[in-house]
Amino acid sequence: MLRSLPRPLTLSASLLLAAGCKDDAPQPDDSSAVETGVDSVDDTDSPDPEGCPTTFTYPAQGAADAVFIAGPFNEWSPDATPLDDQGGGLYSVTLDLPPGAWPYKLIEVRYTDSGREQSWTCDPGADFAQCDEGYDWAPSCAPGASACNSLRVVADCDQPTASVEALSIDRGANAIRLTPAFTPAQDDAPLRTVRVTLDGALVDERSDLSEIVLEGLSDGRHTVRVELTDASGRSAEPLYVPAWLDDRRWETGLLYWVFVDRFADGDPSRNTPEGTSDAITDYLGGDWQGVRDRLDYLESLGVTALWITAPQDNPAGAWGDKCGADFSGYHGYWPADPTRVEEHFGAEADFRALVDDAHARGMRVLVDWVANHVHSDHPYYAAHPEWFNDLLICQGDVWNTDPEVCWFDSFLPDIRYYEPEPLVRMVDDAVGWIKDYELDGYRVDAVKHMPHSVFFNLQSRIRREVEHGDVGGDEPFYTVGETYTGDRGLIGAYVNDRELDAQFDFPLYWAILSTFARGETSLRDLEAAFAESEAAFDGALMSTFLGNHDVERFVAHAEGEVVSLYGDGPCGGDGALRSADSPPTSFEPYQRLMLAWTWLLTHEGLPLIYYGDEIGLEGYGDPDNRHMMRFEGALSTNEAAVLAHVRSLGQARQAHPAMAVGARAEWWIEDDVSAWARVSEGDEVLAIVNRSGVDRTLTNGLAFAGLSPDAAWLDVLSGQRLQASGDSLTVTVPALGSVVLVKE
């Protein structure tokens, strides 16, 4: 379930209001103001008399006699700045604050016979947070509880601002209706023009704030932008309203990770290696044009969403040392610029064309948001070294004891999100990429290595400026995080209405791998692991998977080439990078992979295909799990069989939503044989996997599992048709095989 919790706004939507959480003791040096420009940071700790009027409104949570506000604007004094009692427990104050980021807390005060009693609290009505190092994450803001600071980011009041007052996305009528609002600058220059574009084309120009109605739109994705200009010629930041006018849901989707450099070479003119010591650690030639050229292939798999490597520019040259090898930035995880795109992949126009082409096919587009660190070549590191933590390499226990401050490598400065300036800047950059390239989601890298405030603030901005959930918008922007751990509690701590929509389910991945690839646990154990994830993640749309860029390939496990369930690491016995010499020669590893695909694509979640797992691409640990993709015409018989299997399942998942969201009932369970029925609004599915080495014939009833008696059934994998006999159905499942029946 995607979550988007509307919250009331107290100021214009173009101002960044923030909710969050400060220790009870005042700390006067927690913040400094931030200006708009990348390198123009104002380190002023006290307000300018010519600041912007900024109103704070707070409903007291206890029986307060008075309420005060504290922050760097009054040196965190608990009694210097009282709020006015508005009656009914509501308090407010207006301060003149220059543009910038201002942490603050409220103090509820009771006057008793023993003196002044005070309780510090964050602001439960704010939308952004700033946490100090060693924080406790308590966004409920109970008075007296240790929590982070609330954060108010004051915009330039010499510029007008715009917001969406009301929004309706009518998918039945293919219409979008929105009402803009306008707040003039301090000089009260009135509104002059409202300019409306639809998908980049001008559709209306007016001088009033009446409802904008766009009707008769085509199916698919549309983007409305509204630019409001005042009589002095100053424009507010344009409003951005994306909408999909189709019936496709994330819950019934199939996500494909296009690892761009290793997927397809569409423009050989961009093949410029960086001179690494090993060919596998350099750029191999994949690019955005190559992805565009293969969209037919992806569509044939039933793919509904693309996860694309981070598009930001990475550094030139070779860096680091792992197993005696150095590396280029082919993977996209070393951002060296906040706005430039990676030239090895293409130009800005190429990336926009890829997004447009995917959208034209109904595919949502996610990209990696790499926000934990930057490369040492990044302009932020040069201009603002104070935005980064002191060097502490993530190694050994440090990965877990100091995850939010350690560096992944000596050339990857770790962002110090306890400071307001980088916290605001990085989230602002993320929202800018969403709007500029019309993205539909983010895969958030290295979640546990950043404070909760990062995701809290990102979700607040997305909810208000992209989803518009507070004024009627209902187009979800999907955020899915990566926390590489088997601890469901840690993974789930970031998944809630105010942070991430979901994460990748690593504990379930290891259970699937153990059951199907390695044969170490039973199908009963796997179903128990799935039930644990369901309970732990409380209906969130978690992404499930059989592999990714950080783990050995599934077939390497299934072939018996990986000793540990959790991986053997990238280095071989000689200390050099380990490499899979050739694909498995036996069919069994591929059969085990097909069993896992059957199980995964008939269960809840947003399943991920890591490029190449649909053919059983070979590989040990990073970077050997990142070989160049191969397509039809260059596949072995075994690989082609896996591809046909995944293609049949992916297309069936699109055609039969019961595979993803139907009510589920156990139809058969043994250690080596498992079957489950799924039913949704007349759509019925029966999936069976047989992990044993012998054919199995199963006979069972139908009605008890919600399935229709006397029905005809089609196996989407083999094309075989079966007919129920009354309330009884008999199915033969081949050894190391599966059957997926849909009611005809």
VEXKEVO-776627 format. One record per residue (C-alpha): residue number from 1; x, y, z. Coordinates in nm, 3 decimals, decimal comma. Example, Ala and Ser with C-alpha at 12.3 -4.5 7.8 and 13.67 -1.06 7.14 Angstrom:
REM residues 2
nr/px/py/pz
1/1,230/-0,450/0,780
2/1,367/-0,106/0,714
***
This chain:
REM residues 744
nr/px/py/pz
1/0,000/0,000/0,000
2/0,136/0,338/-0,097
3/0,090/0,592/0,173
4/0,037/0,966/0,142
5/-0,084/1,142/0,457
6/-0,219/1,491/0,397
7/-0,139/1,752/0,661
8/-0,274/2,106/0,689
9/-0,050/2,390/0,579
10/-0,004/2,708/0,778
11/0,174/2,901/0,503
12/0,197/2,908/0,125
13/0,293/2,574/-0,031
14/0,601/2,731/-0,189
15/0,749/2,790/0,156
16/0,923/2,494/0,313
17/0,759/2,436/0,649
18/0,921/2,170/0,852
19/0,826/1,932/1,129
20/1,066/1,758/1,344
21/1,245/1,742/1,643
22/1,602/1,949/1,991
23/1,725/1,824/2,311
24/1,559/1,986/2,610
25/1,873/2,185/2,682
26/1,925/2,485/2,452
27/2,213/2,451/2,206
28/2,287/2,791/2,054
29/2,507/2,687/1,760
30/2,276/2,443/1,584
31/2,189/2,636/1,271
32/2,274/2,903/1,022
33/2,066/3,045/0,742
34/2,065/2,913/0,388
35/2,017/3,118/0,074
36/1,897/2,991/-0,260
37/2,222/2,973/-0,457
38/2,445/2,667/-0,448
39/2,745/2,852/-0,311
40/2,575/3,145/-0,139
41/2,531/3,033/0,219
42/2,470/3,304/0,476
43/2,618/3,204/0,811
44/2,417/3,466/1,001
45/2,295/3,330/1,334
46/2,057/3,616/1,416
47/1,766/3,762/1,222
48/1,802/4,060/0,992
49/1,564/4,343/1,085
50/1,461/4,340/0,720
51/1,363/3,973/0,735
52/1,044/3,807/0,615
53/0,738/3,793/0,842
54/0,713/3,426/0,942
55/0,421/3,300/1,148
56/0,444/3,003/1,384
57/0,114/2,857/1,504
58/0,102/2,592/1,773
59/-0,185/2,411/1,948
60/-0,067/2,339/2,302
61/-0,060/1,968/2,378
62/-0,077/2,007/2,753
63/-0,242/2,244/3,001
64/0,004/2,525/2,932
65/-0,009/2,864/3,098
66/0,223/3,002/2,830
67/0,414/2,886/2,523
68/0,756/3,008/2,404
69/0,961/2,943/2,091
70/1,336/2,887/2,084
71/1,587/2,866/1,802
72/1,903/3,026/1,668
73/1,701/3,346/1,613
74/1,700/3,397/1,996
75/2,006/3,187/2,088
76/1,776/2,903/2,196
77/1,643/3,102/2,489
78/1,347/2,923/2,655
79/1,183/3,246/2,771
80/1,282/3,523/2,529
81/1,007/3,482/2,270
82/0,653/3,411/2,390
83/0,367/3,312/2,160
84/0,038/3,501/2,183
85/-0,255/3,313/2,333
86/-0,527/3,300/2,063
87/-0,771/3,114/2,286
88/-0,880/2,753/2,275
89/-0,527/2,632/2,341
90/-0,392/2,789/2,020
91/-0,078/3,004/2,028
92/0,102/3,200/1,755
93/0,381/3,445/1,692
94/0,515/3,624/1,384
95/0,891/3,673/1,361
96/1,099/3,858/1,103
97/1,344/3,598/0,972
98/1,575/3,630/0,674
99/1,551/3,361/0,407
100/1,715/3,043/0,528
101/1,680/2,730/0,737
102/1,570/2,784/1,097
103/1,551/2,498/1,348
104/1,318/2,561/1,638
105/1,131/2,409/1,929
106/0,832/2,508/2,136
107/0,833/2,525/2,515
108/0,510/2,466/2,708
109/0,524/2,642/3,048
110/0,323/2,585/3,366
111/0,348/2,827/3,660
112/0,312/2,643/3,990
113/0,377/2,714/4,354
114/0,723/2,565/4,308
115/0,804/2,791/4,015
116/0,825/2,771/3,633
117/0,788/2,421/3,487
118/0,875/2,383/3,120
119/0,850/2,106/2,863
120/1,032/2,131/2,531
121/0,866/1,985/2,225
122/0,893/1,980/1,850
123/0,604/2,110/1,641
124/0,356/1,833/1,550
125/0,202/2,054/1,283
126/0,525/2,126/1,098
127/0,642/1,937/0,793
128/1,020/1,925/0,825
129/1,278/1,817/1,080
130/1,646/1,867/1,163
131/1,816/1,621/1,396
132/2,131/1,663/1,604
133/2,388/1,385/1,617
134/2,281/1,120/1,865
135/1,912/1,209/1,820
136/1,606/1,008/1,919
137/1,354/0,989/1,637
138/1,017/1,086/1,790
139/0,814/1,279/1,529
140/0,498/1,260/1,741
141/0,646/1,553/1,939
142/0,525/1,465/2,287
143/0,612/1,749/2,530
144/0,921/1,668/2,733
145/1,030/1,380/2,508
146/1,375/1,381/2,357
147/1,329/1,453/1,990
148/1,470/1,633/1,688
149/1,407/1,997/1,605
150/1,135/2,129/1,385
151/1,263/2,321/1,084
152/1,123/2,623/0,905
153/1,280/2,714/0,572
154/1,193/3,073/0,498
155/1,162/3,162/0,131
156/1,255/3,499/-0,016
157/0,955/3,719/0,060
158/1,060/3,958/-0,217
159/0,938/3,694/-0,461
160/0,574/3,590/-0,514
161/0,473/3,234/-0,433
162/0,218/2,997/-0,583
163/0,035/2,693/-0,452
164/-0,235/2,449/-0,557
165/-0,556/2,529/-0,372
166/-0,760/2,237/-0,509
167/-0,692/1,945/-0,741
168/-0,904/1,672/-0,899
169/-0,773/1,394/-1,125
170/-1,074/1,232/-1,292
171/-0,954/0,914/-1,460
172/-1,303/0,816/-1,568
173/-1,346/1,136/-1,768
174/-0,975/1,180/-1,851
175/-0,981/1,527/-1,697
176/-0,763/1,733/-1,464
177/-0,905/2,026/-1,269
178/-0,693/2,250/-1,052
179/-0,726/2,584/-0,882
180/-0,408/2,786/-0,826
181/-0,342/3,030/-0,543
182/-0,110/3,330/-0,547
183/0,069/3,509/-0,263
184/0,224/3,840/-0,369
185/0,568/3,955/-0,263
186/0,614/4,202/0,023
187/0,547/4,496/-0,207
188/0,201/4,347/-0,284
189/0,248/4,359/-0,660
190/-0,073/4,201/-0,796
191/-0,106/3,897/-1,018
192/-0,070/3,975/-1,387
193/-0,071/3,646/-1,582
194/-0,142/3,277/-1,528
195/0,028/3,064/-1,793
196/-0,076/2,698/-1,822
197/0,115/2,430/-2,014
198/0,014/2,069/-2,070
199/0,297/1,830/-2,156
200/0,512/2,128/-2,251
201/0,260/2,297/-2,481
202/0,087/2,626/-2,391
203/-0,287/2,563/-2,348
204/-0,410/2,872/-2,165
205/-0,305/3,220/-2,060
206/-0,525/3,429/-1,833
207/-0,513/3,691/-1,561
208/-0,727/3,534/-1,288
209/-0,716/3,243/-1,044
210/-1,027/3,062/-1,161
211/-1,030/2,683/-1,192
212/-0,819/2,539/-1,473
213/-1,008/2,259/-1,651
214/-0,831/2,023/-1,890
215/-1,070/1,769/-2,042
216/-1,067/1,502/-2,311
217/-0,707/1,409/-2,239
218/-0,552/1,094/-2,379
219/-0,475/0,791/-2,166
220/-0,129/0,788/-2,012
221/0,086/1,039/-1,830
222/0,035/1,415/-1,838
223/0,216/1,703/-1,672
224/0,051/2,036/-1,601
225/0,269/2,333/-1,513
226/0,127/2,668/-1,404
227/0,340/2,982/-1,400
228/0,208/3,288/-1,215
229/0,367/3,628/-1,279
230/0,307/3,955/-1,093
231/0,278/4,309/-1,228
232/0,650/4,364/-1,171
233/0,735/4,074/-1,401
234/0,843/3,838/-1,120
235/0,735/3,475/-1,151
236/0,661/3,234/-0,870
237/0,816/2,889/-0,887
238/0,592/2,706/-1,138
239/0,335/2,464/-1,003
240/0,397/2,103/-1,106
241/0,105/1,860/-1,133
242/0,170/1,511/-1,278
243/-0,114/1,265/-1,344
244/-0,149/0,919/-1,496
245/-0,486/0,877/-1,665
246/-0,481/0,498/-1,670
247/-0,590/0,217/-1,441
248/-0,243/0,076/-1,376
249/-0,145/0,037/-1,010
250/0,194/0,001/-0,846
251/0,053/-0,295/-0,649
252/0,004/-0,507/-0,962
253/0,322/-0,393/-1,131
254/0,656/-0,545/-1,227
255/0,974/-0,342/-1,176
256/1,286/-0,386/-1,393
257/1,623/-0,249/-1,293
258/1,802/-0,120/-1,600
259/2,168/-0,106/-1,494
260/2,242/0,136/-1,773
261/2,610/0,078/-1,847
262/2,562/-0,301/-1,856
263/2,231/-0,321/-2,043
264/2,258/-0,220/-2,410
265/2,497/-0,009/-2,620
266/2,285/0,217/-2,838
267/2,543/0,489/-2,912
268/2,899/0,356/-2,959
269/3,029/0,711/-3,000
270/3,003/0,745/-2,621
271/3,222/0,442/-2,551
272/3,515/0,615/-2,380
273/3,672/0,395/-2,108
274/3,833/0,557/-1,806
275/4,141/0,329/-1,804
276/4,074/0,104/-1,506
277/4,299/-0,189/-1,423
278/4,031/-0,447/-1,509
279/3,783/-0,438/-1,797
280/3,485/-0,536/-1,576
281/3,538/-0,226/-1,357
282/3,527/0,022/-1,645
283/3,243/0,155/-1,858
284/3,128/-0,117/-2,100
285/2,915/0,100/-2,327
286/2,555/0,080/-2,210
287/2,360/0,405/-2,248
288/2,013/0,557/-2,248
289/1,975/0,507/-2,621
290/2,037/0,138/-2,567
291/1,754/0,127/-2,315
292/1,523/0,306/-2,559
293/1,613/0,048/-2,824
294/1,510/-0,234/-2,589
295/1,177/-0,102/-2,459
296/0,992/-0,354/-2,677
297/1,185/-0,628/-2,499
298/1,099/-0,488/-2,155
299/0,735/-0,448/-2,250
300/0,724/-0,813/-2,361
301/0,825/-0,913/-2,008
302/0,521/-0,740/-1,863
303/0,735/-0,465/-1,709
304/0,532/-0,170/-1,583
305/0,807/0,033/-1,414
306/1,174/0,099/-1,485
307/1,437/0,161/-1,219
308/1,722/0,340/-1,394
309/2,076/0,392/-1,271
310/2,133/0,733/-1,113
311/2,163/0,980/-1,404
312/2,392/1,233/-1,231
313/2,742/1,286/-1,363
314/3,012/1,067/-1,204
315/3,387/1,144/-1,188
316/3,639/1,077/-1,459
317/3,927/0,838/-1,402
318/3,980/0,530/-1,186
319/3,929/0,525/-0,810
320/3,957/0,298/-0,508
321/4,105/-0,046/-0,454
322/3,911/-0,369/-0,412
323/4,073/-0,706/-0,468
324/4,365/-0,521/-0,629
325/4,143/-0,347/-0,886
326/4,038/0,014/-0,929
327/3,700/0,129/-1,058
328/3,528/0,387/-1,274
329/3,194/0,544/-1,183
330/3,004/0,327/-1,436
331/2,752/0,229/-1,166
332/2,633/0,583/-1,095
333/2,690/0,581/-0,717
334/2,962/0,850/-0,704
335/2,774/1,174/-0,787
336/3,018/1,446/-0,891
337/2,768/1,719/-0,983
338/2,419/1,814/-0,858
339/2,265/1,882/-1,200
340/2,480/1,751/-1,487
341/2,398/1,413/-1,639
342/2,650/1,134/-1,700
343/2,801/1,186/-2,045
344/2,879/0,816/-2,089
345/2,503/0,753/-2,085
346/2,401/1,044/-2,309
347/2,296/1,407/-2,305
348/2,004/1,560/-2,118
349/1,790/1,525/-2,429
350/1,866/1,152/-2,442
351/1,754/1,101/-2,083
352/1,436/1,301/-2,141
353/1,366/1,096/-2,454
354/1,404/0,773/-2,257
355/1,161/0,891/-1,990
356/0,914/1,007/-2,257
357/0,938/0,678/-2,447
358/0,881/0,476/-2,130
359/0,586/0,695/-2,033
360/0,435/0,648/-2,379
361/0,422/0,274/-2,303
362/0,261/0,327/-1,965
363/0,583/0,252/-1,777
364/0,659/0,446/-1,460
365/1,020/0,563/-1,423
366/1,224/0,553/-1,103
367/1,586/0,655/-1,070
368/1,839/0,599/-0,794
369/1,855/0,885/-0,546
370/2,213/0,877/-0,417
371/2,212/1,114/-0,122
372/2,430/0,963/0,149
373/2,752/1,095/-0,003
374/2,907/1,273/-0,298
375/3,237/1,222/-0,479
376/3,530/1,436/-0,370
377/3,510/1,612/-0,710
378/3,161/1,740/-0,629
379/3,128/2,121/-0,609
380/2,946/2,099/-0,274
381/3,251/1,937/-0,115
382/3,481/2,207/-0,253
383/3,257/2,496/-0,150
384/3,126/2,366/0,182
385/3,354/2,118/0,359
386/3,155/2,190/0,677
387/2,861/2,009/0,517
388/3,045/1,677/0,554
389/3,136/1,444/0,839
390/3,496/1,392/0,947
391/3,665/1,101/0,773
392/3,565/0,768/0,928
393/3,568/0,472/0,689
394/3,274/0,231/0,704
395/3,443/-0,098/0,785
396/3,398/-0,373/1,041
397/3,160/-0,277/1,321
398/3,156/0,086/1,205
399/2,895/-0,007/0,941
400/2,649/-0,059/1,227
401/2,785/0,153/1,512
402/2,828/0,476/1,313
403/2,623/0,430/0,996
404/2,513/0,794/0,962
405/2,862/0,947/0,977
406/3,100/0,694/0,819
407/3,239/0,726/0,464
408/3,197/0,445/0,211
409/3,545/0,525/0,080
410/3,809/0,793/0,128
411/3,694/0,973/-0,189
412/3,322/0,967/-0,096
413/3,261/1,246/0,159
414/2,966/1,161/0,381
415/2,704/1,435/0,406
416/2,648/1,573/0,755
417/2,270/1,590/0,760
418/2,270/1,719/1,118
419/2,344/2,060/0,965
420/2,038/2,237/0,820
421/2,207/2,364/0,503
422/2,298/2,032/0,337
423/1,975/1,879/0,463
424/1,771/2,141/0,282
425/1,993/2,150/-0,025
426/1,997/1,776/-0,095
427/1,619/1,741/-0,060
428/1,572/2,048/-0,278
429/1,795/1,889/-0,544
430/1,594/1,567/-0,527
431/1,264/1,748/-0,581
432/1,422/1,945/-0,865
433/1,514/1,624/-1,050
434/1,158/1,492/-1,005
435/1,006/1,801/-1,161
436/1,268/1,859/-1,430
437/1,265/1,503/-1,566
438/0,907/1,405/-1,471
439/1,005/1,108/-1,257
440/0,753/0,874/-1,097
441/0,956/0,737/-0,808
442/1,290/0,711/-0,630
443/1,494/0,410/-0,528
444/1,664/0,556/-0,220
445/2,019/0,430/-0,173
446/2,181/0,354/0,166
447/1,884/0,439/0,385
448/2,029/0,346/0,724
449/2,328/0,572/0,656
450/2,114/0,889/0,668
451/1,904/1,036/0,951
452/1,528/0,989/0,951
453/1,490/1,363/0,894
454/1,610/1,319/0,534
455/1,320/1,092/0,441
456/1,073/1,285/0,655
457/1,158/1,606/0,471
458/1,167/1,442/0,128
459/0,824/1,288/0,176
460/0,682/1,620/0,297
461/0,805/1,797/-0,014
462/0,678/1,520/-0,242
463/0,340/1,509/-0,073
464/0,287/1,882/-0,116
465/0,467/1,967/-0,441
466/0,432/1,647/-0,645
467/0,140/1,441/-0,509
468/-0,062/1,741/-0,378
469/-0,224/1,502/-0,135
470/-0,339/1,782/0,096
471/-0,563/1,940/-0,172
472/-0,712/1,638/-0,348
473/-0,423/1,492/-0,548
474/-0,399/1,113/-0,559
475/-0,110/1,034/-0,796
476/0,144/0,846/-0,583
477/0,517/0,903/-0,618
478/0,675/0,573/-0,508
479/0,976/0,583/-0,275
480/1,148/0,250/-0,209
481/1,457/0,232/0,008
482/1,758/0,004/0,033
483/1,864/-0,107/0,380
484/2,096/-0,404/0,341
485/2,009/-0,605/0,651
486/1,814/-0,905/0,770
487/1,663/-0,699/1,052
488/1,298/-0,642/0,963
489/1,265/-0,396/1,251
490/1,539/-0,174/1,113
491/1,399/-0,193/0,760
492/1,047/-0,116/0,880
493/1,157/0,178/1,095
494/1,180/0,392/0,781
495/0,854/0,272/0,623
496/0,557/0,477/0,736
497/0,320/0,755/0,631
498/0,583/1,026/0,684
499/0,901/0,867/0,545
500/0,940/0,599/0,276
501/0,656/0,413/0,105
502/0,854/0,088/0,111
503/1,192/-0,083/0,110
504/1,343/-0,388/-0,055
505/1,263/-0,700/0,147
506/1,611/-0,845/0,209
507/1,499/-1,097/0,474
508/1,251/-1,246/0,227
509/1,517/-1,250/-0,046
510/1,747/-1,465/0,168
511/1,456/-1,696/0,251
512/1,375/-1,740/-0,121
513/1,743/-1,799/-0,201
514/1,776/-2,055/0,077
515/1,463/-2,241/-0,034
516/1,496/-2,252/-0,410
517/1,862/-2,190/-0,502
518/2,034/-2,366/-0,214
519/1,771/-2,617/-0,094
520/1,858/-2,544/0,269
521/1,505/-2,467/0,390
522/1,158/-2,594/0,301
523/0,863/-2,436/0,127
524/0,691/-2,433/0,466
525/0,982/-2,223/0,597
526/0,949/-1,986/0,303
527/0,580/-1,927/0,362
528/0,658/-1,860/0,729
529/0,921/-1,605/0,627
530/0,672/-1,438/0,395
531/0,418/-1,419/0,680
532/0,683/-1,255/0,899
533/0,742/-0,989/0,637
534/0,369/-0,929/0,596
535/0,334/-0,875/0,969
536/0,646/-0,660/1,000
537/0,574/-0,423/0,712
538/0,205/-0,370/0,777
539/0,071/-0,366/0,422
540/0,345/-0,148/0,270
541/0,421/-0,222/-0,096
542/0,764/-0,375/-0,038
543/0,977/-0,469/-0,336
544/1,069/-0,837/-0,358
545/1,359/-0,972/-0,563
546/1,587/-1,262/-0,656
547/1,905/-1,059/-0,692
548/2,065/-0,718/-0,717
549/2,400/-0,553/-0,781
550/2,532/-0,625/-0,431
551/2,484/-1,003/-0,416
552/2,599/-1,307/-0,611
553/2,374/-1,410/-0,898
554/2,100/-1,662/-0,822
555/2,239/-1,928/-1,057
556/2,581/-1,909/-0,886
557/2,410/-2,010/-0,563
558/2,199/-2,272/-0,738
559/2,510/-2,421/-0,903
560/2,675/-2,458/-0,561
561/2,948/-2,203/-0,634
562/2,871/-1,980/-0,334
563/2,948/-2,118/0,012
564/2,749/-1,875/0,228
565/2,386/-1,780/0,190
566/2,497/-1,421/0,249
567/2,771/-1,431/-0,015
568/3,141/-1,507/-0,030
569/3,264/-1,162/-0,129
570/3,423/-1,035/-0,450
571/3,780/-1,162/-0,398
572/3,897/-1,508/-0,497
573/4,155/-1,722/-0,320
574/4,434/-1,537/-0,499
575/4,309/-1,203/-0,373
576/4,199/-1,090/-0,718
577/3,845/-1,025/-0,835
578/3,652/-1,349/-0,859
579/3,496/-1,417/-1,199
580/3,249/-1,676/-1,327
581/3,428/-1,840/-1,617
582/3,110/-1,964/-1,787
583/2,738/-2,019/-1,728
584/2,621/-2,343/-1,561
585/2,609/-2,639/-1,798
586/2,336/-2,821/-1,605
587/1,970/-2,723/-1,647
588/1,895/-2,763/-1,276
589/2,020/-2,418/-1,161
590/1,790/-2,262/-1,421
591/1,497/-2,482/-1,314
592/1,547/-2,362/-0,957
593/1,549/-2,004/-1,082
594/1,222/-2,061/-1,269
595/1,064/-2,203/-0,952
596/1,167/-1,889/-0,765
597/1,021/-1,668/-1,038
598/0,690/-1,855/-1,020
599/0,676/-1,805/-0,646
600/0,779/-1,438/-0,659
601/0,546/-1,327/-0,939
602/0,238/-1,484/-0,780
603/0,285/-1,317/-0,440
604/0,224/-0,967/-0,307
605/0,478/-0,690/-0,341
606/0,638/-0,506/-0,630
607/0,868/-0,775/-0,777
608/1,203/-0,659/-0,913
609/1,387/-0,808/-1,209
610/1,754/-0,720/-1,172
611/1,872/-0,704/-1,531
612/1,985/-1,049/-1,647
613/1,799/-1,245/-1,380
614/1,528/-1,308/-1,640
615/1,780/-1,523/-1,830
616/1,988/-1,652/-1,538
617/2,291/-1,435/-1,606
618/2,593/-1,576/-1,424
619/2,819/-1,397/-1,178
620/2,978/-1,394/-0,834
621/3,002/-1,081/-0,616
622/3,033/-0,719/-0,731
623/3,151/-0,649/-1,001
624/3,118/-1,001/-1,145
625/2,741/-0,978/-1,099
626/2,741/-0,688/-1,348
627/2,832/-0,848/-1,681
628/2,693/-0,706/-2,004
629/2,337/-0,813/-2,074
630/2,270/-1,065/-2,349
631/1,949/-1,084/-2,549
632/1,766/-1,331/-2,771
633/1,993/-1,466/-3,039
634/2,284/-1,478/-2,796
635/2,124/-1,703/-2,531
636/2,181/-2,065/-2,450
637/1,889/-2,307/-2,459
638/1,870/-2,294/-2,078
639/1,873/-1,914/-2,068
640/1,605/-1,895/-2,337
641/1,387/-2,128/-2,129
642/1,414/-1,899/-1,828
643/1,331/-1,595/-2,041
644/1,019/-1,761/-2,184
645/0,912/-1,859/-1,832
646/0,952/-1,507/-1,692
647/0,785/-1,354/-1,997
648/0,479/-1,577/-1,953
649/0,455/-1,493/-1,583
650/0,505/-1,120/-1,637
651/0,235/-1,099/-1,901
652/0,000/-1,307/-1,687
653/0,060/-1,077/-1,389
654/-0,057/-0,785/-1,601
655/-0,363/-0,970/-1,727
656/-0,455/-1,128/-1,393
657/-0,435/-0,887/-1,098
658/-0,530/-1,171/-0,863
659/-0,167/-1,289/-0,895
660/-0,063/-0,977/-0,703
661/-0,354/-0,855/-0,493
662/-0,603/-1,141/-0,473
663/-0,714/-1,297/-0,148
664/-0,470/-1,582/-0,085
665/-0,553/-1,930/0,047
666/-0,327/-2,230/0,100
667/-0,427/-2,508/-0,141
668/-0,146/-2,756/-0,069
669/0,164/-2,751/0,149
670/0,455/-2,990/0,196
671/0,825/-2,934/0,243
672/0,883/-2,966/-0,134
673/0,541/-2,887/-0,283
674/0,336/-2,579/-0,225
675/0,021/-2,437/-0,387
676/-0,185/-2,126/-0,324
677/-0,509/-1,990/-0,463
678/-0,563/-1,621/-0,536
679/-0,898/-1,459/-0,607
680/-0,988/-1,098/-0,690
681/-1,316/-0,974/-0,840
682/-1,380/-1,286/-1,047
683/-1,016/-1,332/-1,142
684/-0,891/-1,669/-1,012
685/-0,539/-1,813/-1,004
686/-0,391/-2,136/-0,869
687/-0,009/-2,148/-0,850
688/0,187/-2,464/-0,769
689/0,562/-2,524/-0,730
690/0,726/-2,866/-0,705
691/1,081/-2,849/-0,571
692/1,121/-3,224/-0,556
693/1,300/-3,441/-0,811
694/0,989/-3,636/-0,913
695/0,663/-3,547/-1,087
696/0,373/-3,493/-0,849
697/0,001/-3,536/-0,915
698/-0,224/-3,345/-0,676
699/-0,600/-3,372/-0,633
700/-0,787/-3,130/-0,412
701/-1,108/-2,932/-0,376
702/-1,169/-2,581/-0,505
703/-1,446/-2,405/-0,317
704/-1,267/-2,417/0,019
705/-0,993/-2,196/-0,133
706/-1,237/-1,957/-0,298
707/-1,198/-2,115/-0,644
708/-1,488/-2,199/-0,877
709/-1,603/-2,561/-0,915
710/-1,664/-2,700/-1,266
711/-1,432/-2,434/-1,413
712/-1,188/-2,468/-1,702
713/-0,827/-2,374/-1,629
714/-0,531/-2,268/-1,843
715/-0,167/-2,312/-1,740
716/-0,001/-1,988/-1,849
717/0,339/-2,161/-1,849
718/0,271/-2,468/-2,064
719/-0,053/-2,377/-2,241
720/-0,215/-2,695/-2,107
721/-0,588/-2,682/-2,031
722/-0,753/-2,860/-1,739
723/-1,119/-2,912/-1,648
724/-1,241/-2,938/-1,292
725/-1,473/-3,225/-1,205
726/-1,727/-3,066/-0,979
727/-1,539/-2,939/-0,678
728/-1,228/-3,144/-0,757
729/-0,923/-3,060/-0,965
730/-0,629/-3,287/-1,047
731/-0,298/-3,130/-1,151
732/0,032/-3,295/-1,244
733/0,336/-3,083/-1,171
734/0,672/-3,186/-1,321
735/0,983/-3,237/-1,111
736/1,153/-2,905/-1,037
737/0,862/-2,743/-1,217
738/0,562/-2,522/-1,162
739/0,208/-2,467/-1,287
740/0,015/-2,140/-1,284
741/-0,352/-2,192/-1,364
742/-0,590/-1,909/-1,447
743/-0,964/-1,958/-1,475
744/-1,083/-1,934/-1,834
***
